[in-house]
Amino acid sequence: MTGQSTDAIIVQNLSKTYQVSEREGGFSAAIRSLVKRKYRDVNAVQEVNFQIRSGEVVGFLGPNGAGKTTTLKMLSGLLHPSGGDARVLGFTPWELKPAYLRSMTLVMGQRSRLAWDIPAADSFLLNQAIYRIPDDEYKRTLGELDELLELEPIMKKPVRNLSLGERMKVELAAGLLHRPQVLFLDEPTIGLDITAQARIRSFLQEYNRRSGATILLTSHYMADVTALCERVIIIHQGRLKYDGGLNELSRKIAPFKLIGVALGDTTAHDLSRYGEPVENTEDGEKSFIQVRAEDVTSVTARMLAELPVRDISISDPPIEEVIEQAFEG
């Protein structure tokens, strides 16, 4: 496989097919299945291709069951593919070479790598031994992670006593003690409150800026994607559907803008004369309409001339809506 030297991740025709046993309900079917089982193939990932440059932060999106986690597990070496090939930092992931394992990390928001009954500090020391991190380097890295994540108050508590947000902090720190060059993050903010999500996002932004690490991120929270990623890869039913910029995606499948207007009087005005009314927006002071992107200038001019406008704004559609349309398409 060939690729530019600046490509940290190169994926070509990567595929994974599972054989799943199935049978009908009932005692007789259970007995028959002991003699002869029926299987069907489930194509979790089908001939996916993409490349990610060193230092990029890329969102890897798709609905549940799309193949995101399966892809990350192949790229981190946990699964062997059924077909295709991949290189991460020049390594074949599923060969599990020690040099590769020291160069990457996989953090899964729904799985814990830390022992629940001991403090995170003890698990960190275990990771130091596993990765053979020199004492001075370990202390320096831990100091930087403490600065970014505020670990000191929670390091001595048993992991089971930590809140979900605190546990995610120490999970991330444990995965970064060996200073990996590539981060595979599978739902790192799942279940966290808004404040904890924002802190994790800020940490990842700063970590990427300081270290230049390449990050491939899956998330159902579009705020994660819009804050961290300029590029997204969309996978649906195991197949790659889109690979490009967030803004370009919006222009391709949602070529419209939202105009929000706050009026200077209490008189009811029919905004449907200017565009399609939009409900359930976060800004309660404004009423919103949806218009085609090419009509924004003329519609805005009409509204300013005909309505008692106190405030007006123009924005792109919510990225959640854009991604949903991409899945449907």
C-alpha positions in Angstrom: 0.0 0.0 0.0 1.3 3.5 -0.8 0.5 6.9 0.5 2.0 10.3 1.2 4.3 10.4 4.1 2.0 12.9 5.8 -0.8 10.4 6.0 -1.1 8.9 9.5 -4.1 6.6 8.6 -4.6 5.0 5.2 -7.6 2.7 4.7 -8.3 0.7 1.5 -11.3 -1.4 0.8 -11.5 -2.3 4.5 -14.3 -4.9 5.2 -15.6 -6.9 8.1 -18.2 -9.7 7.9 -19.5 -11.6 10.9 -21.2 -15.0 10.8 -24.3 -14.8 13.1 -26.2 -17.9 14.1 -30.0 -17.8 14.0 -32.9 -20.1 14.8 -36.6 -20.0 15.3 -38.1 -19.9 18.8 -39.3 -23.0 20.6 -38.0 -26.2 22.1 -37.9 -28.2 18.8 -35.8 -25.5 17.1 -33.4 -25.4 20.0 -32.9 -29.2 19.7 -32.4 -29.0 15.9 -29.8 -26.2 16.4 -27.7 -28.6 18.4 -27.3 -30.8 15.3 -27.2 -28.2 12.6 -27.0 -24.5 13.0 -28.0 -21.9 10.5 -25.8 -18.9 9.9 -26.1 -15.7 8.0 -23.5 -13.1 7.1 -23.6 -9.6 8.5 -21.6 -7.1 6.6 -20.5 -4.7 9.4 -18.1 -2.7 7.2 -18.0 -2.9 3.4 -15.0 -1.7 1.3 -14.4 1.5 3.2 -11.6 3.9 1.9 -10.2 7.0 3.4 -6.9 8.7 4.4 -6.2 11.0 7.3 -3.3 13.3 7.5 -1.0 13.6 10.5 -2.4 16.0 13.1 -6.0 16.0 11.7 -9.1 15.7 13.9 -11.7 13.9 11.9 -15.3 13.1 12.9 -16.4 9.5 12.1 -20.2 9.6 12.1 -23.1 7.3 11.5 -26.2 5.9 13.2 -26.1 3.0 15.6 -25.0 -0.1 13.8 -23.3 1.8 11.0 -19.9 0.1 11.5 -18.1 2.9 13.3 -16.9 1.0 16.3 -16.0 -2.0 14.2 -13.8 0.2 12.0 -12.1 1.7 15.1 -11.5 -1.8 16.5 -9.8 -2.9 13.3 -7.7 0.2 13.1 -6.6 -0.3 16.7 -5.8 -4.0 16.1 -8.7 -5.5 18.2 -10.3 -7.1 15.2 -8.9 -8.7 12.0 -10.6 -7.6 8.8 -12.4 -9.9 6.4 -10.9 -8.0 3.5 -9.0 -4.9 2.5 -6.0 -3.3 4.1 -5.0 -0.4 6.5 -1.9 1.3 7.6 -1.7 3.4 10.7 1.7 5.2 11.1 3.0 2.7 8.6 1.9 -0.3 10.7 -0.6 -3.0 9.9 -2.8 -2.6 13.0 -3.8 -6.3 13.5 -0.2 -7.4 13.5 -0.2 -5.9 17.0 3.5 -5.0 16.9 4.7 -3.5 20.2 5.9 -0.3 18.5 2.4 0.2 17.1 0.7 -0.4 20.4 3.0 2.3 22.0 2.0 4.7 19.2 -1.8 4.7 19.5 -4.6 4.5 22.0 -8.3 3.5 21.9 -10.6 5.2 24.4 -14.2 3.9 24.5 -16.7 5.9 26.4 -18.7 2.8 27.3 -15.8 0.6 28.3 -13.4 1.1 31.2 -9.7 0.3 31.1 -9.2 1.1 34.8 -9.6 -1.2 37.8 -12.7 -0.1 39.7 -11.6 -1.0 43.2 -8.3 0.9 43.3 -7.5 4.6 42.8 -6.7 5.8 39.3 -3.2 6.7 40.5 -2.5 2.9 40.9 -3.8 2.1 37.4 -1.6 4.9 36.0 1.5 3.3 37.6 0.5 0.0 36.1 0.3 1.7 32.6 3.7 3.2 33.2 5.1 -0.3 33.8 3.3 -1.8 30.8 4.5 0.9 28.4 7.9 1.1 30.1 7.7 4.9 30.5 10.7 6.4 32.3 10.0 8.0 35.6 10.9 11.6 34.5 8.8 11.3 31.3 5.9 9.8 33.3 5.9 12.6 35.8 6.2 15.3 33.1 3.3 13.8 31.1 1.1 13.3 34.2 1.8 16.9 35.1 0.6 18.2 31.7 -2.5 16.0 31.9 -3.2 17.3 35.4 -2.9 20.8 34.1 -5.4 20.2 31.3 -7.8 17.9 33.1 -7.5 18.9 36.8 -6.8 15.3 37.9 -5.3 15.9 41.4 -8.6 16.0 43.4 -9.7 12.6 42.0 -6.5 10.6 41.6 -6.7 9.0 45.0 -10.4 8.0 44.9 -11.3 4.4 43.9 -12.6 4.6 40.3 -16.0 3.2 41.3 -16.5 6.3 43.5 -15.9 8.8 40.6 -18.7 10.5 38.8 -19.1 9.7 35.1 -17.4 12.9 34.1 -14.5 12.3 36.5 -14.1 8.7 35.3 -13.9 9.9 31.7 -11.1 12.3 32.7 -9.0 9.5 34.2 -9.9 7.2 31.3 -8.5 9.8 28.8 -5.5 10.4 30.9 -4.7 6.7 31.2 -4.9 6.4 27.4 -2.5 9.3 26.9 0.3 8.6 29.5 2.4 7.0 26.8 2.0 10.0 24.5 0.3 8.2 21.5 0.5 9.8 18.1 -2.9 8.5 17.0 -6.1 8.6 19.2 -9.2 6.5 18.3 -12.0 7.9 20.5 -15.3 6.1 20.5 -18.0 8.3 22.1 -15.7 9.9 24.7 -18.4 12.2 26.0 -21.4 9.8 26.0 -23.6 10.3 29.1 -21.8 13.3 30.3 -23.6 16.5 31.3 -23.1 19.6 29.1 -20.4 21.1 31.4 -18.3 17.9 31.4 -18.7 17.5 27.6 -17.4 21.0 27.1 -14.4 20.3 29.3 -13.5 17.1 27.5 -13.8 18.9 24.1 -11.6 21.7 25.3 -9.0 19.2 26.5 -9.0 17.4 23.2 -8.5 20.7 21.3 -5.6 21.7 23.5 -4.0 18.2 23.4 -4.2 18.2 19.6 -2.6 21.7 19.5 0.2 20.8 21.9 1.0 17.3 20.6 0.0 17.3 17.0 -1.7 13.9 17.5 -4.1 12.6 14.9 -7.6 12.0 16.2 -10.4 9.9 14.8 -13.6 10.6 16.8 -17.0 9.0 16.9 -19.8 10.8 18.7 -23.6 11.2 18.6 -23.2 14.7 20.1 -22.9 17.1 17.2 -21.4 19.7 19.5 -18.3 17.5 19.7 -18.0 17.3 16.0 -18.6 21.0 15.2 -16.2 22.1 18.0 -13.3 19.7 17.1 -13.6 18.7 13.4 -13.4 20.5 10.2 -13.7 17.2 8.3 -16.2 14.4 8.7 -16.5 10.9 7.4 -20.0 9.5 7.3 -20.6 5.7 7.3 -24.0 4.1 7.0 -24.9 0.4 6.8 -21.2 -0.4 6.6 -20.5 1.8 3.6 -18.8 5.2 3.3 -21.3 7.8 2.3 -19.4 11.1 2.6 -15.8 12.3 3.3 -15.2 16.0 3.3 -15.7 19.3 5.2 -18.7 20.0 7.4 -19.5 23.2 5.5 -19.3 21.4 2.2 -21.7 18.7 3.5 -24.1 21.4 4.6 -24.0 23.0 1.1 -24.5 19.7 -0.7 -27.5 18.3 1.2 -29.0 21.3 3.0 -28.5 24.3 0.6 -30.6 26.6 2.7 -30.1 29.2 5.5 -32.0 30.2 8.6 -33.1 33.8 9.0 -33.9 34.7 12.6 -35.8 38.0 13.3 -36.8 39.8 16.4 -39.5 42.4 15.8 -39.9 45.7 17.5 -43.7 45.5 18.1 -46.2 42.9 19.3 -48.2 42.8 16.1 -48.5 39.4 14.6 -46.7 39.2 11.2 -47.0 36.4 8.7 -43.4 35.3 8.2 -44.4 32.5 5.9 -44.6 35.2 3.2 -40.8 35.3 3.3 -39.9 31.6 3.8 -40.8 28.4 5.6 -41.3 28.9 9.3 -39.1 26.8 11.6 -40.2 25.6 15.0 -38.2 24.6 18.2 -35.2 26.8 17.8 -32.9 27.5 20.8 -33.3 31.3 20.5 -36.7 32.1 22.0 -36.5 35.8 21.3 -36.5 35.3 17.5 -38.8 33.8 14.9 -37.0 31.8 12.3 -37.7 31.0 8.6 -35.8 28.7 6.2 -34.9 30.1 2.8 -32.8 28.9 -0.1 -29.2 30.1 0.2 -29.3 32.1 -3.0 -32.4 33.9 -1.8 -31.0 35.2 1.5 -30.0 38.6 0.3 -33.3 39.4 -1.4 -35.5 38.0 1.4 -33.5 39.9 4.1 -33.8 43.1 2.2 -37.6 42.6 1.9 -38.0 41.9 5.6 -35.9 45.0 6.6 -38.1 47.1 4.3 -41.5 45.7 5.3 -41.2 44.7 9.0 -40.3 46.6 12.2 -37.0 44.6 12.6 -35.2 45.0 15.9 -32.6 42.3 15.3 -31.9 39.9 12.5 -29.5 37.0 12.1 -28.5 34.5 9.3 -27.1 31.1 10.1 -26.5 27.7 8.7 -28.9 24.8 9.5 -28.2 22.8 12.7 -25.5 20.1 11.8 -27.7 17.4 13.4 -30.3 18.1 10.7 -27.6 18.0 8.0 -26.2 14.7 9.2 -29.7 13.2 9.5 -30.4 14.1 5.9 -27.1 12.6 4.9 -28.1 9.3 6.6 -31.4 9.3 4.8 -29.7 10.0 1.5 
